[in-house]
Amino acid sequence: MLARHDGQVVLVWGAIPGERVQARIERVGRGVLFAETAEVLDPSADRREAGGDWRCGGNVFAHVAYRRQTALKAEIIRDTLGRIGHVWLSGPPTVVASPERGYRMRSRLHARGRRLGFVLEGTHRLCDAGPTGQLSRETLAWMSGAEHIMAREGLSGLAGVDVSESVDGDQRVCHLHLAAGTDAAPFASLVEAGHVTGLSAVRADRVGVEQLMGASSVTDVVTMAGGDVACTVSLRHDVRAFFQGNRFLIEPLVRHVVGRVPHAPVVDLYAGVGLFGLTLAAAGRQDVTLVEGDPVSGTDLAFNAAPYGPGVTVHRLSVETFLTRDASPVASAGHDVGATTVIVDPPRTGISRDALMGLVRARPAHLVYVSCDVATLARDARVLIDGGYTLDEITGIDLFPNTAHVETVARFARSA
């Protein structure tokens, strides 16, 4: 939270706007001080017990009542678009709320010795993931069992674990990151720690994955019932592939995105395993082109797209290559660029400069931008607006409650 002291900006952990607190300076940055709340002198009506260390695993809003959290995130979106992108919203946008507990389908667990957990913000110290409420009971049970087995069998060399679950929690895959020289075979005993459907490992000094049990992926069936889009789509996603992480908001997020795509050709950039583009294909849309450069996600994408036949085209190459190999992102697929909608769901760094310039040159009719970082969205929005687009609407999707992160979906239309 933002404060000022003698004219200097102070970022204060553990506070709420409007409170008066006593804060302890932790470190000094360029033009900014970083402080932690030591005592709350005049508490906000929105303050609540955090239920654990609020710095554990990015749980920095846990002390704020959830309704106030979504209001703060709406203001963050509005402020960031104005401050960075000079895009001024008339009011704070809507932020779609999420249940606060057990929402995470994907997580990276860190290992210290034979303990597993998250890390405290700004440190390398391990902290207990359980009180943050982010993980399912079954994943916490597996973590506890894994710690017990590693202690019992004297296993060492584990650096971290990637966990991927299905929406319903019936499938759970764990991917182990091992230090150089560590034998993966003894870690196969971790299948006894709890319910897992797959266990794999990668070693720091080797290329390739060693499969210890089951499959390396889970499969989710996303059902869209009612409304303009009614369909069911099956999506396999490897534990190493990107997939949205909130089990409660997958369907609302997809419905929101595809509901902003007109009945026209669609190009899905940074398509991942096909969450948005293949949902449109399952709903009967034709002329769907999906682009994904990551080899793991691209393999899943090709597999997931296979049932849809010639109406779906998959390009397994980078977005930059796809956009720069031709003046239009859709000309190579034989589409009318003037009617095309482009969906983009880039990484936290946003759309690369080359890709952004390629989009501006291509001038598709609409662009639906799914962003996991509002600062890079604001930066890219300025370029799109200067390139002839208007921002039609923007909505926040709270995929990570109790953290400072907020997903946004913005729809841009080409100006006449």
N, C-alpha and C positions, 0 to 999 in steps of 0.2 A: 504494500500500500504506500501511497505517495505522501510525504510530508516535506516540510521545509524548516530549516534551522539557520538563522542568520542569513537568509537568502539562498542557502545551498539546498539542493535536492537531497532528500533522504528516503531511501526505500526501506520500509519497515516490515519485517516478517511478523506475522501473528497479530496484526491490527485489523481494524475495520474502519472504513471512511466515516468520519464524524466522531470517532472516539478520541479521548485524551489519554495518552499512555506515557509511561516512562520507558524509554528504549535505550539499549546498550549498543554502542557502535561496535560492529564486528570487523569491518574492513573499510578501506578507503579506495575508491576507484577514481577514474578520471572524471572530475566534475560531479561526482555523486558519492554519497555515503551509504553504507549498508548497515542496517541495525536490526536488532531483535527485540521484540517486546519483552520487557522485564516485569512490568507491573501495569495493570489496567486501572487507571485512575477514574475514568468516567466511561463505563462500558456502554456499548450499543445494545439496544433491545434485540438485535439480531445475533448477539454472541451466544454460543452454546459450548458445551463440553466437546472437545475434539475427539475423545475416545481413543487416544493414542498420541504419539508424537506427530504433530502436524507437518513436520519436515520430512517424514518418512515416505519415500516413494512418490514425491510430488503432491502430497496430500495437504497442500498449503492453504486451502479454503475450508478445511474440515471444521474450524471453529466458527464458521459463518452459517447461519440458518440457510437452508437450501434455497428458499424463495429469494433471499437476498443475493445468493450466489448467482442465480440466473440473471437478476437485475444488474449485478456488477458486470457480468460477461456481456450483456447487451451494451452497456456503457463502454466497455473495452473495445467492442467492435466499432461503435460509433466514433469514439475518440481516435482510434488508430487509423480508420479510413480518412478522417479529416486531417490528422496531424501528419501522416506519412504520404497519403495519396491525394490530399486536398480534394477529397470527395466528401461533401457535406450532406449528411442524412438529416431529414427533418425531425426525426425522433429516433429513440433506440429501437432496434429491430426486435422481433419476436425471437425468443430462445426456447427451443423444444427441450423439455425437462426429461430426466432419466431417473429411474430408481437408483438409489445411492449404493446399495450393497450387492456384491456378487456379480457386478456387471461385466467384468473383464473376461474376455474370451482368449486374449493373447497377452502374454507377459514375459518379461526377461527377469529371471531370478539371478541374483549374484551369489557367489559362494565365497566364504571365508573359512578356510579349514574345512570342517564338516558341517557348517551351518549354511542355511539358505535364507535369503530374504531380499528386501529392497535396500537401497542406500539412502542415507540422510542427504538432503539437499546441500550442495556445496562441499560435500565431504566424500571420502571413500569408506566410511564406516557403515557396517551392516546394521539394519534395523528389522524388527519383526513385522512382516507383511500382514499378519492376521488382523491386528486392531485397525488397520486402514479400511477394512471392509470391502476392498476392491475384488478380491479373489473368491472363488466358490469354495464351499466347505470341502468338496472333494479334492480340489487342488491343494488346499491347506493340509488335508489329511495325507496326501501323497508326499508333500514336503516334509512333514514330520516323520513319516515312515522312511523316507530316503535318508534323513539325518541319522535315524537310528541304525539303519543298515550300514551306512558308511562308517559309523563309529564301531559297530560290531565287527565289521570285516576289515577295518583299518584302511579303507579306501582313501586315497589322496590324489590330488591333481585335477580336481574339478574346479573350473573357473566360473561357470554359470550354466543356466538351463533356460532354453526357450520353451514355453508351454503354449500349445494351441488347443483350444476346445471347440467342439461344435456348439451351436446355439443352445441345444437342449442338454448339453453336458454329457451325453452318452459316449462321446468319443473324446479322447484326450491323448495327445502326442507330446512327448518330451524329447527335446534335442539337446544333448550334452555338449558343452564346450570344454575340452580337455587341454591341459598344459602339454607342451612339447615333451615327447618321450613317455607319455602316460599310456598304458595298455588299456584299451577300451573294454576288453572282454569281461573283466571282473565287474564292471558297472552294469552288466546285464541283470544282476541281482536286484537292481532298483525297480524292476517290473513288479516285485513283491511289495513295494511300498504302498501301493494303492491302485485304484482303477486307471489303467492306461491301455490304450489300444495300439500304441506304437512307441518305440524307444530307439533313438539313433544317436550317433556321436560323431564329432569332428575333432581332429587333433590339430593343435596350433602349427605343427611342423609337417603336416601332410595335406594334400589336396584330396578332396573326396569325402563322402559320408559313409560311415560304417553302420549298417542297419543291425540293431541288436535284437529287435522283436517287432513283429507286426508291420504296419505301413507307416510311412512318414507323413501322411496327410489325413485330414478329416474331410468329411463331405457334409455340407449343409444344404438343406432344401428350403429355399426361401419362397414363401407363398404370399402372393399379393391377392387379397380377396376384396371384391367390390371396387367401386370407383371406376375411373377411366382405364385402369390397367389391372386386369385380373389374369393371373398366370401362376405357374409354379416353375421354378428354375433350380436345377441341381448344380452345385458348385463344389468341386474338389479343390482344396487348398493345402499345399504343403506347409509344414511347420515353419519353413524358411521363407515362404511367400507372404507378401503383404495381404492382409484382409482386415476389414474394419473390426474394431476391438470391443464394441459394446453390444452385448447380446440382446439387450432390450430395445435398441434403437436401429438395428439393421433394417427392419421392415419400414419404419417411418422414414429413415434416411433415403432408402431406395425409392419409396413412393414419392417423396418430395422431389427427388432429382428427376425421375422419369416423367413425373407429371408436368415438368416444365420443358419437355421435348415435343415439339409439334410432329404431326404425321408427315415426315419428310426424311430423306437420308440422314443417317447419324454416323458421326465419326467419334469413337471413344478413345481418347488419348490417355496414356498412363492407365491402361485398362485393367491392370492387375490380372486377376483370374476371371474377370468378366462380370462383376457384380451389376454394373449399370447397363452396359450394352447388351449382355445376354438376357437380362430381364426384359428389355425391349423386344429382343428377338423371340423370347418365349411368349410374349404378348401378341405376337403376330406381325411385328414390324419387319419390313424387308429393307435391304440396302443398309445393313449395319456393318461398319468397319471398326475393328478393334486393333489398337497398336500397343504393344508392350515389349520393352527391351530387356527386362530382367529375365535371365534364362530359366530360373525356377518358376516364377510366376507365368512366364510365357509357355512353359510346358503344360501347366495346369490350364491355362487359357485355351490352348489348342485342344486339349482333351474335353473341356467343358463345351466348346463351340461345335464339336463334331456332330451332335444330333441335329443341328439347325441347317445343314446343307448349304447350298449356294447362296442363300440370302444373307449369310454371314461370312465376312472375310477377315482373317487374322493376319496381321503383319508382326512378325517377331523381330523387331528392330527398334532402335531408339526413336523417340519422338522427333528429335532433331533431324535425324536421317530421313525420316518419313516426310517431314515438312519441307526440307530443303532439296530433296531430290526432284521436286516439281514445284512449279509456282503455286499450285493449289493442293491442299491436303486431301482432296477428294478426286481430283482429275484423274489420277492413276487408277481409281476404282470406277471411273466412268460416271460419276455423279455430277449433278448440277450444283456448283458451289453456292449459287445464289440462294438456294433453298435449304442448304445443309445446316444442321445443328451439330456443334462440336461440344462434347463433354470432356472436361479436363479434371483430373484428380491427381495433381502432382505431389511430390514429396514436400517436406516442410520447407525446403529451400525455394519453393514456388516454381513457376515455369521458367526454364532457362531463357536467357536473352535471345539466343538463336531461334528457339521454338516460338517465343512470343512474337518476334518479328515475322516469322513464317505465318503465324495466325493472322496478324494484321494485314499482311500482303494477300492472304487467301480470301479474306473478307467473307467468312460464312455468315449466314443470316442471324444465327443465335449462338451464344456460347454459354454453357452452364459450367460454372467453376466451383468445384468442391475443394475447399481449402482447410488444411489442418493448422495453418499459421496465419493469423489475420494480418500480421505485418507484411508478409510477402504478398498476400492478396491485395493489400492496399497499394503496394508498389506496382504490381502488375495491372491493377485496375486503372491506375493513372495512365499507363502506356496504352491500354485498350481504349480508354476514353479519348485520349489524344489521337488515337488511330481511327476514330470514327464510330465508336460504340457508345451507347448509353447504358447505365446501370438501371435495370428495370426493377429489381427487388433483391433483397438479401435477408437471409434467415440464419440464425444460430442453431446448432444442434449440439446439445451438451453431452458429447460422447464420453467425457471424463469428469464426472461430478467430483467435487471436493478438490479438484486441481485447478490450476490457473489456465488450462487449455480450453479452447472452444472451437469446434468445427463450424465452418460457415458454408452456405450454398448461395452463390450469387448468379443471377441471370443477366446477361448482357445481350442487347439487340443492336444490330447494325443500323446506324442512322441513315436516313434516306439520302 
